[in-house]
Amino acid sequence: MQTHDVTTPFGRRPMTLAMLATQFKTAEIDPERSVDKWKLFRSLCEARERIGVSDRALAVLNALLSFYPKPELSEEHGLVVFPSNAQLSLRTHGMAPTTLRRHLAALVDAGLIIRNDSPNGKRYARKGKGGAIEQAFGFSVAPLVARAGDIAALAAEAEAERQELRVVRERLSLCRRDVSKLIETAIEEGAPGDWAAVFESYHALCRGIPRHPAVADIAPILDELELLREEIVNRLEILVNVRNMTANDRHIGCHIQNSNPESISDLEPALEKKQGAMAEEEQQQRPMPPKGFPLGMVLQACPQIADYGPGGSVSSWRDLMTAAVVVRSMLGVSRSAYEEACGILGPENAATIVACILERGGHINSAGGYLRDLTRRADRGEFSLGPMLMALIRANGASALRAG
């Protein structure tokens, strides 16, 4: 079918098949049918992405509906509104005329309104003798009445999709939290495995989440994270079972040893001597230094330390310890405090803590005092390096996601 030009106040605009189809559909409206205009408008707002109109175009439609005199759209009261551009601009909070015309055209193209032009292109109403409107020229909102059912269905679908997205995002958030805590627990408990690689896999999955994801974007990532969580839980469960079996074996061994039929009095002198030696050795023995962590994990938690390594990079533990000496002096940490930390924590862990202090520089008033406090706590067996590293990794990961 050939298209025809229709003269409008905004120039000549071609009539399309879609516009004709809208007009044909409005011709079938039941004269007794009525629709709550604001309820219909709310449904349009819910389904705007599916219908293909912008929020600015809906603001123009809201202004048009405000000129309709009744709360319900119906044939009985006419379906044409005829405000001037100046009136529409006022009710759209001063929208510019060119912008107004563009959004009116978008509403026509979306099949939500129809131009009902007068011979001279003006918008007005012709009234009869009794003051009733006999004929009006402007914009017909009849398509809204004709499509009310479809619009309501689209709104319901959009709301169901949003609800599904909320549920999936909640599951994703909980799964991310679980995996992060489980990895931290595995590292702290010394579970066998390359936990730095596991954490990198977890972090790579998190980086793949779009800023404004849809359900289809989240679902495969959530599946991968849930599998990762299940794998970590299985590893930790095996570790728990092994430790329980070891504890039971020790308990049985002690029970057999205590069941020795020899007289306690015969063993007392030797036993007392042995216990005394063990007590003296225990008093002299210090807690073992906290276990170390992979260098890659340390650099992921503390990327700033690399700037102070040889040549501006850190590729080995020796490089890290060299960088830590530079940073220690820069932060005002005394040589004695650092040497004490190396003696109790071990040189690798002491260098790691200096890197952490550098990373958190804005939150620590006295780097030397903080290092001494951690050293004392480690000496008492009350300090663990894992949570500090994991917190920094999470903070750096969140910053990277925000920056992306």
DONU-785659 format. One record per residue (C-alpha): residue in one letter; x, y, z. Coordinates in pm, whole numbers, padded with zeros to 5 digits, always signed. Example, Ala and Ser with C-alpha at 12.3 -4.5 7.8 and 13.67 -1.06 7.14 Angstrom:
2
a+01230-00450+00780
s+01367-00106+00714
This chain:
404
m+00000+00000+00000
q+00131+00346-00090
t+00171+00587+00199
h+00017+00933+00194
d+00135+01263+00340
v-00071+01418+00617
t-00044+01790+00684
t+00024+01862+01050
p+00111+02172+01253
f+00466+02040+01255
g+00511+01996+00880
r+00426+01709+00646
r+00462+01362+00800
p+00409+01040+00600
m+00123+00810+00694
t+00259+00461+00761
l+00096+00118+00762
a+00142+00103+01138
m-00054+00427+01178
l-00329+00294+00955
a-00343-00028+01156
t-00385+00178+01475
q-00670+00374+01317
f-00842+00052+01203
k-00817-00089+01555
t-00966+00223+01715
a-01263+00201+01481
e-01361-00123+01659
i-01383+00028+02011
d-01703-00055+02198
p-01886+00279+02251
e-01974+00176+02608
r-01620+00081+02703
s-01433+00305+02951
v-01081+00289+03096
d-00934+00458+03404
k-00683+00691+03241
w-00437+00707+03532
k-00442+00334+03597
l-00374+00285+03227
f-00093+00541+03242
r+00071+00356+03532
s+00058+00036+03328
l+00223+00221+03040
c+00501+00334+03272
e+00552-00027+03386
a+00568-00156+03028
r+00741+00140+02859
e+01051-00057+02760
r+00840-00326+02594
i+00626-00069+02414
g+00930+00133+02311
v+00866+00480+02451
s+01094+00696+02662
d+01018+00849+02998
r+01015+01194+02838
a+00755+01080+02586
l+00544+00947+02874
a+00573+01286+03045
v+00415+01440+02732
l+00141+01175+02734
n+00079+01251+03101
a+00028+01616+03007
l-00212+01521+02726
l-00418+01303+02960
s-00438+01584+03213
f-00636+01784+02953
y-00895+01507+02928
p-01188+01629+03143
k-01294+01294+03292
p-01107+01034+03500
e-01211+00761+03256
l-01151+00751+02882
s-01467+00668+02685
e-01640+00740+02356
e-01924+00902+02547
h-01710+01203+02640
g-01502+01205+02321
l-01146+01087+02289
v-00973+01392+02143
v-00770+01645+02341
f-00665+01974+02183
p-00419+02169+02400
s-00186+02415+02233
n+00189+02369+02234
a+00220+02649+02491
q-00021+02471+02727
l+00159+02140+02680
s+00494+02304+02747
l+00365+02442+03078
r+00241+02101+03192
t+00568+01934+03093
h+00762+02177+03313
g+00880+02403+03033
m+00976+02143+02771
a+01123+02308+02461
p+00893+02317+02152
t+01130+02109+01936
t+01159+01846+02212
l+00784+01848+02259
r+00724+01787+01888
r+00975+01501+01885
h+00806+01321+02175
l+00458+01373+02032
a+00582+01210+01711
a+00724+00922+01917
l+00386+00866+02083
v+00221+00858+01739
d+00481+00614+01606
a+00429+00389+01910
g+00058+00372+01833
l-00053+00539+02157
i-00216+00850+02009
i-00347+00953+01666
r-00326+01295+01506
n-00673+01425+01431
d-00581+01734+01231
s-00803+02023+01134
p-00799+02169+00780
n-00567+02452+00888
g-00351+02234+01113
k-00470+02399+01435
r-00604+02222+01743
y-00948+02330+01856
a-01302+02212+01929
r-01626+02313+01757
k-01920+02334+01994
g-02291+02309+01917
k-02576+02527+02033
g-02597+02366+02375
g-02224+02412+02438
a-02144+02045+02383
i-01840+01964+02171
e-01948+01843+01830
q-01608+01807+01668
a-01253+01832+01802
f-00917+01852+01630
g-00596+01758+01810
f-00477+01423+01940
s-00703+01121+01977
v-00629+00893+02275
a-00857+00624+02131
p-00558+00385+02081
l-00512+00378+02459
v-00866+00253+02503
a-00828+00000+02221
r-00497-00134+02356
a-00578-00118+02729
g-00587-00496+02768
d-00258-00547+02582
i-00089-00270+02781
a-00204-00423+03111
a-00070-00764+03003
l+00266-00614+02904
a+00283-00435+03239
a+00216-00760+03424
e+00491-00935+03225
a+00735-00652+03297
e+00656-00664+03670
a+00702-01044+03675
e+01038-01004+03499
r+01149-00739+03749
q+01045-00963+04037
e+01241-01253+03888
l+01542-01024+03847
r+01519-00916+04212
v+01510-01278+04328
v+01805-01378+04107
r+02009-01077+04219
e+01942-01163+04584
r+02059-01520+04523
l+02368-01387+04347
s+02449-01151+04634
l+02411-01427+04894
c+02617-01672+04689
r+02899-01417+04644
r+02905-01356+05018
d+02910-01730+05093
v+03193-01804+04850
s+03405-01518+04981
k+03363-01629+05343
l+03423-01996+05258
i+03749-01913+05077
e+03857-01705+05376
t+03774-01996+05610
a+03964-02243+05391
i+04273-02021+05394
e+04253-01967+05769
e+04210-02339+05842
g+04493-02439+05610
a+04275-02650+05384
p+04477-02816+05104
g+04439-02655+04763
d+04542-02356+04554
w+04311-02104+04717
a+04471-01809+04539
a+04360-01963+04208
v+04015-02037+04350
f+03978-01677+04463
e+04093-01552+04122
s+03824-01769+03957
y+03566-01623+04195
h+03686-01269+04125
a+03676-01328+03746
l+03313-01443+03770
c+03223-01132+03970
r+03393-00908+03714
g+03170-01059+03447
i+02852-00922+03607
p+02726-00625+03398
r+02646-00295+03567
h+02276-00326+03473
p+02225-00700+03428
a+01923-00888+03303
v+01820-01232+03425
a+01985-01389+03121
d+02314-01218+03216
i+02307-01330+03579
a+02180-01687+03546
p+02498-01850+03400
i+02724-01659+03643
l+02505-01766+03935
d+02526-02129+03821
e+02907-02110+03813
l+02922-01947+04156
e+02690-02207+04307
l+02909-02486+04166
l+03216-02313+04311
r+03044-02283+04649
e+02951-02651+04644
e+03309-02750+04559
i+03454-02542+04845
v+03198-02679+05092
n+03289-03034+04988
r+03660-02965+05043
l+03595-02816+05386
e+03368-03107+05477
i+03648-03350+05390
l+03887-03145+05606
v+03643-03156+05899
n+03601-03533+05866
v+03978-03588+05852
r+04032-03378+06163
n+03753-03557+06349
m+03905-03894+06263
t+04250-03773+06378
a+04102-03645+06704
n+03923-03977+06761
d+04245-04172+06696
r+04430-03960+06951
h+04152-04005+07204
i+04160-04384+07158
g+04539-04384+07185
c+04527-04189+07511
h+04263-04426+07644
i+04480-04731+07564
q+04785-04563+07717
n+04595-04480+08035
s+04471-04840+08052
n+04828-04966+08104
p+04808-05215+08393
e+05140-05094+08537
s+05116-04929+08876
i+05091-04550+08870
s+05318-04529+09171
d+05594-04717+08984
l+05587-04458+08703
e+05552-04143+08912
p+05922-04044+08936
a+05987-04078+08562
l+05652-03920+08476
e+05713-03620+08698
k+06057-03567+08543
k+05916-03587+08190
q+05628-03351+08269
g+05870-03101+08422
a+06086-03101+08110
m+05779-03057+07887
a+05653-02767+08096
e+05992-02593+08079
e+06005-02645+07703
e+05651-02513+07662
q+05735-02197+07854
q+06034-02132+07631
q+05848-02212+07308
r+05680-01925+07126
p+05374-01955+06906
m+05454-02052+06550
p+05458-01758+06306
p+05132-01719+06113
k+05133-01920+05796
g+05226-01741+05476
f+05005-01673+05176
p+05072-01691+04802
l+05258-01388+04666
g+04990-01340+04400
m+04723-01306+04667
v+04934-01053+04858
l+04983-00842+04543
q+04613-00864+04463
a+04531-00735+04811
c+04811-00473+04813
p+04881-00355+04457
q+05046-00028+04571
i+05352-00206+04714
a+05465-00296+04360
d+05556+00070+04294
y+05834+00044+04555
g+05989-00279+04431
p+06307-00300+04222
g+06231-00139+03887
g+05879-00052+04001
s+05755-00411+04021
v+05741-00709+04257
s+05793-01054+04108
s+05930-01250+04403
w+05929-01257+04783
r+06276-01097+04780
d+06135-00806+04577
l+05848-00772+04824
m+06080-00765+05124
t+06299-00505+04951
a+05992-00291+04882
a+05876-00335+05244
v+06206-00190+05374
v+06157+00119+05155
v+05793+00159+05262
r+05880+00094+05628
s+06116+00391+05626
m+05867+00607+05433
l+05587+00533+05683
g+05809+00614+05980
v+05827+00259+06118
s+06143+00215+06326
r+06402-00047+06237
s+06356-00217+06576
a+05979-00248+06530
y+06024-00404+06187
e+06298-00642+06301
e+06082-00754+06594
a+05796-00821+06351
c+06029-01023+06127
g+06144-01228+06425
i+05794-01316+06544
l+05592-01317+06222
g+05863-01421+05978
p+06014-01190+05713
e+05754-01270+05445
n+05459-01203+05675
a+05621-00888+05816
a+05667-00757+05461
t+05305-00849+05382
i+05180-00652+05683
v+05383-00346+05576
a+05218-00375+05232
c+04875-00390+05401
i+04957-00083+05612
l+05056+00102+05293
e+04728+00002+05128
r+04528+00127+05429
g+04748+00432+05486
g+04459+00676+05515
h+04298+00475+05797
i+04605+00423+06022
n+04736+00708+06236
s+05062+00549+06350
a+05207+00281+06122
g+05481+00193+06374
g+05239+00159+06665
y+05002-00049+06454
l+05284-00286+06351
r+05400-00326+06713
d+05043-00402+06823
l+05001-00670+06556
t+05339-00817+06651
r+05238-00843+07018
r+04909-01007+06921
a+05090-01253+06695
d+05328-01332+06981
r+05025-01431+07190
g+04878-01631+06903
e+04587-01386+06864
f+04659-01246+06517
s+04577-01396+06178
l+04686-01239+05852
g+04418-01401+05634
p+04120-01178+05725
m+04328-00864+05665
l+04426-00980+05315
m+04073-01093+05228
a+03925-00762+05342
l+04167-00570+05119
i+04099-00800+04822
r+03724-00747+04863
a+03772-00370+04894
n+03989-00355+04581
g+03744-00575+04393
a+03447-00352+04487
s+03643-00041+04382
a+03727-00199+04046
l+03363-00292+03986
r+03249+00063+04069
a+03514+00211+03843
g+03406-00023+03560
